[in-house]
Amino acid sequence: MVEENQQDRTMKFKLQQGELSEAGYVLQRVFHALEEKGYNPVNQVVGYLLSGDPAYITSYKEARTMIRSVDRDEILEELLRNYMDS
């Protein structure tokens, strides 16, 4: 019999309904800042995600700083998760 080490287990984490992940929170704030400045938020975020260039994101309301605080992979995961849930 093989004993399973606690560190070998895959842990699951599920947000409560209505809770936002950090990436979700940042995306919402960045989206609104881009809208307020008159940009198309979808186009700007896609440009950022594809290139990694933060110049696609306005510095208005610290949006550029916020989006750079979250790994682009986490943002993509959040977008895919929300797309699949809808």
N, C-alpha and C positions, 0 to 999 in steps of 0.2 A: 504494500500500500504506500502510495506517494503522498506525503503531506504537502498541502498547498501553502505556499508562503503568501502572507497578506499582500506583499508588494507585487506578486504575480497576478493578482486579481484585476480584472478590468472594472473600474468604478464607473457608475453611471451618475450623471448629474442632469436633472431636469428642472428647468425654471418653472415656477408656478405660473398658471395662466395669468396673463396680463403683465408679467414681469418682463423687463427688457434686459438683455445681456449688455455688457459694456459696449460691444460693437453696435448693437441695436440703438442704444442711447446716443452714441456718437453719430451714427448715421442720421438719426432724426434731427439732431442739432445742426449737423453740417447741411443737410437737405434744406432746412428752414433758412439758414444763413445764405445759402446760394440763391434760393428763391427770392429772399428779401433784396438781394443785390441785383436781381434781374437775370440771373443765369438759369439755364436749363439744368437742374440738379442731376438728372439721369446722365446726360451727356458728360457733365463735369466729373462725376464720380467714376463713370466708366473710363474716361481718359486717365484719371488718377490710378485706377486699379490696373489698367493695361500697361501704363508707362512707369508708374511709381513716382512720377513727377508731382510734387505737392503744389506746383504752380497752377494746377487745374482747380485747386480749392482756394476760395477766398480766405483772406486773413480776417475778414469781418467776423466779429463775435468769437474770435479765437478758433474758428472752424479748422484752419490749416493745422494749428497746433494739436487740436483734438484728434483729427483724423490720423495724424502721424503717431499718436500715442497707442494706436491699435494696429496690430499686424494686419497686412492686407489679406492674408489667408483667413483670418478671423472674420473680416468684413465679407469676404466671398462666402464663407460658411453661413454667416447670418443671412445673407441675401438668398442663398439657395434654400436654407431651412424655411424661411418665410414664404418663398415661392412654392415650395412643395406643400406647405401647410395650408395654402389658400386654394 
